Structure formats: structure tokens, C-alpha cells
Amino acid sequence: MEKARNQGQSYIRSLPPAEIKDGRPPFLITVDVGATIALYSEFTRSGGNYVPFPDPNSYRLTLDDLHDAAVRDLLRTIWTNPMALDPAQRSARVTREIAGRLATLARSLEGEHEPDVVAQFLMRCLFTMFAEDVALLPDRSFTRLLADIRRDPASFKPMLEHLWATMNSGGFSVILRQELPQFNGGLFADQTALPLNEDQIQLLVEAARADWRDVEPAIFGTLLERALDPVERHKLGAHYTPRAYVERLVQPTVIEPLRQEWESVQAAALLHAETGETDKAIAEVEAFHRKLTSLKILDSACGSGNFLYVTLELMKRLEGEVLNTFAQVGQGKDETVRA
């Protein structure tokens, strides 16, 4: 199947200009007839590397999966409206909606608090919303808390500060009535919450109701940078650095060289596996994984951290493929990839 993907990519990159006026195909599909269907995507349509869709853990569909109506709808959409599946489009829409509410809230706090205090407060609010939607906090717990507090604005500041103190240390939260993990990294080391009125809390409630799994974390820093800038603050929700622009730099400088090396390592590992040299196959994959996980990326002009985040995500996607290959060549071996 990996050979088929490489062959398919070669065909796509060789398409004549007349056939790619609107860009190359966003999807590449390979089929092990009678067994599995593998999906790969490349939404920039520039001829870059096709990566497992939606992720390295669930890009292969079995024949039994076709009994699922959602899987059939997915395959239908790939043929009829493939760009609708681009997660960046959904992220942009959801993020702009949230950014608009953030802009309104930031403007309402102008003159009352220092800009850096406002920015840190907003960051804690945003991360808490994200945490509940990725199951780091109980489902919808923070959203329900905000909705309840809205009717008693005076309790907003002490309630949030108590919650964030528990998140900083870990332990039982009397606010959410649940055991919470510790959120390290220092974000909640300062638990300062700003007093808000009912209308301001309502803006947070509306933002919290969004599905934060659809929000692009890479633009959080940009939003907060603009929240600090009186000129740019009013442009929140209007524009931000699109992910495609970030990838335009990250892909050729970091990811493509790594993928070229990985393709050679993967081919060698699979060849060893086919000839029964499992130990050599495992050693090939382990060596590359060790290198991948030890890389350090420097963004000398780091501001919001967007470039570093996108680089990390793309490298984690590549790591997922590496681990899948390890599982494939190491079947029956009682070993794990060692970073």
C-alpha cells in the first residue's frame, strides 16, 4: 500500500499543466482489493506529500466499515465536494466567530485593566474552553459553569480563580465537583480573573459553546497579540495569518526533507521485513524515530508561536506514520519504539 501511495504521488506530480489549472487532486486513494481502502489528502493542491486522512490512526477503511453510513458519506464527499473536508476551512470559520466575540470582550475591558493582564486572562479562558472539548475537563462543565455564573456576576471572579487554582495544582475541584489533572506549564500559576458583568460573561458563554476541537490552536497567539494592540484589536475576526501561509515556509524547510529521508528509511525497512529480516527492519525505523524525536526547531523571530505549533503538528503526523510502519514491520516482536 505504501508503494501504491508513492506511485500515485508520482502520477499526480506528473500531470500536465492543462489538467491542474485549479490545482492537483486533494485526495489520493489506494485500495487493497477485497481488504482495505487507504485515504490520503493534500489540501494545498500544490503537489506536496499526501498524508493519511484524517490522521495516521484512522485513514484505512475495511470492507466492514462500509456498513457505516458516516463512512459512506465520507467517501461520497471525497468525490463530490472534497475541499469541504479540509479541516482548515472549518477551523477558519469557527475561529473567526470566536475571534469576533473576543474582540468585543477585549474592547469592553479597555481602560479598566492593563493590556497584558487582559491578554493573560483571555488566554486562561480560551484554554479552559479548549480543555473541556478535548476531555481534559468534564464534558461541557466549564460552559455550564459560565452559564450559571452569568446570573450572579459577582461570583465570576472568585469562582474562576478557585477553578484555575485547582487546575494549576491538580486535585478535587469543588467548583466542577470532579477530580482534575494538573495543568503544568505555568499558564494557571497566576489565577487572576477579571470581574465581568452579565453581558461580558455572555460573550464567554457564546465562545464556550463552540466546538473548540475545530479551533486552530496556531492562531491563538495571533489573536492575543492583536488583543494587546489597540490598532489591531479592532481587526480581530477579520483576518489572521492563514495556516496555508505558515505551511508554505514550514513544509519545504522542515517537513519535506524529513519526508524524503523517511521514504528511504521506510522502503528499506519494508524490504527487510519482506525478506524476513525483522530485526533490521525494526532498527531502521527506530533510528529514524529517534532522530525525529530529538530534533529541535528554532524560530528566531518567534512571536505568537504559530510557526512552531504548525511545525510540531506536522512532525507529529509524520511520527504517526513512523509508528504505524513500526507496528507493521514489528508484528510478533515484543518491542516498542524507543525515542
C-alpha positions in Angstrom: 0.0 0.0 0.0 2.9 2.4 0.7 4.4 1.6 -2.7 1.0 2.3 -4.2 0.8 5.7 -2.5 4.3 6.6 -3.7 3.3 5.5 -7.2 0.1 7.6 -7.0 2.0 10.7 -5.9 4.4 10.3 -8.8 1.4 10.2 -11.2 -0.1 13.3 -9.7 3.1 15.3 -9.8 3.5 14.3 -13.5 0.1 15.6 -14.5 0.3 18.1 -17.4 -0.4 21.7 -16.7 -3.7 21.6 -18.6 -5.1 19.1 -16.1 -4.2 21.0 -13.0 -5.4 24.6 -13.7 -7.4 24.5 -10.5 -4.7 22.6 -8.6 -3.8 19.0 -8.2 -6.3 16.5 -6.7 -6.8 17.0 -2.9 -7.2 13.2 -2.3 -5.2 10.1 -3.2 -6.9 6.8 -2.6 -5.2 3.4 -2.7 -7.1 0.1 -2.5 -6.0 -3.4 -1.4 -8.8 -5.1 -3.3 -11.1 -7.1 -1.0 -9.4 -5.8 2.2 -8.8 -2.1 2.8 -9.2 1.4 1.4 -6.5 4.0 2.4 -7.2 7.7 2.2 -4.5 10.4 1.8 -5.0 14.2 1.5 -3.1 17.2 0.4 -5.4 20.2 0.6 -2.9 22.9 -0.6 -3.2 21.1 -4.0 0.4 22.1 -4.8 1.8 18.6 -5.3 3.2 18.2 -1.9 3.2 15.0 0.1 -0.1 13.2 0.6 -0.7 12.4 4.3 -3.1 10.0 5.9 -6.6 11.4 6.2 -8.0 12.2 8.7 -5.0 11.0 10.7 -2.5 8.2 10.8 -4.7 6.1 13.2 -7.9 6.1 11.1 -7.0 6.5 7.4 -7.6 2.9 6.5 -11.1 1.6 6.0 -12.1 -2.0 5.9 -14.9 -3.5 3.9 -16.9 -3.9 7.2 -16.5 -0.1 7.7 -18.7 0.4 4.6 -21.7 -0.7 6.6 -21.4 2.6 8.5 -23.4 5.4 6.9 -20.9 8.0 8.0 -18.1 6.2 6.2 -20.2 6.0 3.0 -21.0 9.7 3.3 -17.3 10.5 3.7 -16.4 8.5 0.6 -19.2 10.2 -1.3 -18.0 13.7 -0.2 -14.4 12.9 -1.3 -15.8 12.5 -4.9 -18.4 15.2 -4.9 -17.0 18.0 -2.7 -13.5 17.1 -1.5 -12.5 20.5 -0.3 -15.4 20.6 2.2 -13.3 18.0 4.2 -10.4 20.4 4.6 -10.2 20.9 8.4 -8.6 24.3 7.8 -11.8 25.7 6.3 -13.9 24.6 9.2 -11.3 25.9 11.7 -11.2 29.3 10.0 -15.0 29.7 10.2 -15.2 28.7 13.9 -12.2 30.7 14.8 -13.5 33.8 13.2 -16.7 33.6 15.1 -14.9 33.2 18.4 -12.5 36.0 17.4 -15.4 38.4 16.9 -16.6 37.7 20.5 -13.1 38.0 21.8 -12.7 41.4 20.1 -15.9 42.7 21.7 -14.9 41.5 25.1 -11.3 43.0 24.7 -12.8 46.3 23.7 -15.1 46.3 26.7 -12.2 45.9 29.1 -10.2 48.8 27.5 -9.1 51.4 30.0 -10.0 49.3 33.0 -7.1 46.9 33.1 -3.5 46.7 31.7 -3.3 45.1 28.3 -1.1 42.2 29.4 -3.5 41.4 32.3 -6.4 41.3 29.8 -4.4 39.1 27.4 -3.4 36.6 30.1 -6.9 36.4 31.4 -8.3 35.8 28.0 -5.7 33.1 27.4 -6.7 31.2 30.5 -10.4 31.5 29.5 -9.6 30.2 26.0 -7.5 27.3 27.2 -10.2 26.2 29.7 -12.8 26.2 26.9 -10.4 24.1 24.8 -9.7 21.7 27.7 -13.3 20.8 28.2 -13.8 20.0 24.5 -10.7 17.7 24.4 -11.8 15.9 27.6 -9.2 17.3 29.9 -12.1 18.7 31.9 -15.5 17.1 32.3 -17.7 17.5 29.2 -19.4 21.0 29.0 -18.6 21.6 32.6 -17.0 25.0 32.0 -19.7 26.1 29.6 -22.4 25.2 32.2 -20.4 27.0 34.9 -20.3 30.2 32.9 -24.0 30.0 32.1 -24.8 29.6 35.8 -22.4 32.4 36.9 -24.0 34.8 34.3 -27.0 35.1 36.6 -24.7 36.1 39.5 -21.8 38.1 38.0 -20.3 38.9 41.4 -19.4 35.2 41.8 -17.5 35.2 38.4 -14.1 36.3 39.7 -13.8 34.1 42.9 -15.3 31.0 41.1 -12.8 31.1 38.2 -9.9 31.9 40.4 -10.7 28.8 42.6 -11.1 26.6 39.5 -7.8 27.8 38.0 -6.0 27.2 41.3 -7.2 23.6 41.3 -6.2 23.2 37.6 -2.7 24.5 38.5 -2.2 22.0 41.3 -4.5 19.2 40.3 -7.0 17.6 42.7 -10.6 17.7 43.5 -12.5 20.8 42.3 -15.4 21.9 44.5 -16.4 24.1 41.6 -16.8 21.3 39.0 -17.2 18.6 41.6 -14.7 16.4 39.8 -11.1 15.3 40.2 -9.0 17.4 37.8 -5.5 16.7 36.4 -2.7 19.1 37.0 -2.2 21.6 34.1 1.5 22.4 34.2 3.4 24.8 32.1 2.7 27.9 34.2 -0.5 29.1 32.5 -2.5 28.9 35.7 0.3 29.8 38.1 -1.4 33.2 38.1 -5.1 32.6 38.6 -6.2 36.3 38.3 -9.7 36.6 36.9 -11.2 39.9 35.9 -14.6 40.9 37.2 -17.2 40.8 34.4 -20.7 42.0 34.0 -23.6 39.8 32.7 -23.1 40.9 29.1 -19.4 40.2 29.2 -19.9 36.8 30.7 -22.4 36.1 27.9 -19.7 36.6 25.3 -17.6 33.9 27.0 -20.7 31.6 27.2 -21.2 32.0 23.4 -17.5 31.3 22.7 -17.5 28.3 25.0 -20.5 26.8 23.2 -18.4 26.4 20.1 -16.6 23.1 19.5 -13.0 24.0 20.3 -11.8 20.9 18.6 -12.5 22.8 15.4 -10.4 25.8 16.5 -7.0 26.2 15.0 -4.6 26.5 18.0 -1.9 28.0 15.8 -3.8 31.3 15.7 -4.4 31.7 19.4 -1.2 33.7 19.7 -2.1 35.9 16.8 -5.5 36.7 18.4 -3.9 37.6 21.7 -1.2 39.7 20.1 -3.9 41.8 18.5 -5.9 41.9 21.7 -2.8 43.7 23.1 -2.5 46.2 20.2 -5.1 49.0 20.3 -4.8 49.4 16.5 -5.1 45.7 15.6 -7.6 44.8 18.3 -10.5 46.1 16.2 -9.5 43.7 13.3 -10.0 40.6 15.4 -12.1 38.2 13.4 -11.4 39.9 10.2 -8.2 38.2 9.3 -5.2 36.3 10.6 -2.2 34.5 9.2 -3.7 31.6 7.3 -2.3 28.2 8.0 -1.5 27.8 4.3 0.9 30.7 4.6 2.6 29.1 7.6 2.9 25.8 5.8 4.4 27.5 2.8 7.5 28.0 4.9 7.4 25.0 7.2 6.8 22.4 4.5 9.9 23.0 2.3 12.3 23.8 5.2 11.4 21.2 7.7 8.8 18.6 6.6 9.8 17.8 3.0 13.5 17.0 3.9 12.3 14.8 6.7 9.7 13.0 4.5 12.3 12.4 1.8 14.5 10.7 4.4 11.6 8.8 5.9 10.5 7.5 2.5 14.0 6.0 2.0 14.0 4.5 5.5 10.5 3.2 5.1 11.4 1.5 1.8 14.5 -0.1 3.4 12.5 -1.3 6.4 9.7 -2.8 4.4 12.3 -4.6 2.2 13.9 -6.1 5.2 10.5 -7.1 6.6 9.6 -8.8 3.3 12.9 -10.9 3.3 12.3 -11.9 6.9 14.9 -9.6 8.4 12.6 -8.2 11.1 15.3 -7.0 13.4 16.9 -4.9 10.7 13.6 -3.5 9.7 12.9 -2.5 13.3 16.3 -1.0 13.7 15.8 1.2 10.6 12.5 2.6 11.9 13.8 3.1 15.5 16.8 5.0 14.2 14.7 7.4 12.2 12.2 7.8 15.1 15.0 8.6 17.5 16.2 11.3 15.2 12.8 12.7 14.6 12.0 13.0 18.3 15.4 14.6 19.1 15.1 17.4 16.6 15.0 21.0 17.9 13.3 23.7 15.8 14.4 27.3 16.2 12.0 30.1 15.2 14.4 33.1 15.7 11.5 35.6 15.1 9.1 33.8 17.4 6.1 36.0 18.3 2.8 34.2 18.7 4.3 30.7 18.3 2.2 29.9 15.2 5.1 28.6 13.1 6.4 26.4 16.0 2.9 24.9 16.6 2.3 24.1 12.9 5.8 22.5 12.7 5.1 20.4 15.8 1.7 19.2 14.4 3.2 18.2 11.1 6.1 16.4 12.7 3.6 14.6 15.0 1.7 13.5 11.9 4.9 12.1 10.4 5.6 10.4 13.7 2.2 8.7 13.5 3.2 7.2 10.1 6.5 6.1 11.6 4.8 4.3 14.5 2.3 2.7 12.1 5.2 1.3 10.0 6.9 0.0 13.1 3.8 -1.9 14.1 3.6 -3.2 10.5 7.3 -4.5 10.4 7.4 -5.5 14.0 4.4 -7.7 14.2 5.1 -10.5 16.6 8.0 -8.8 18.2 7.8 -7.8 21.9 9.4 -4.4 21.4 8.5 -0.8 21.4 9.9 2.2 19.5 12.4 3.9 21.8 12.7 7.6 21.5 
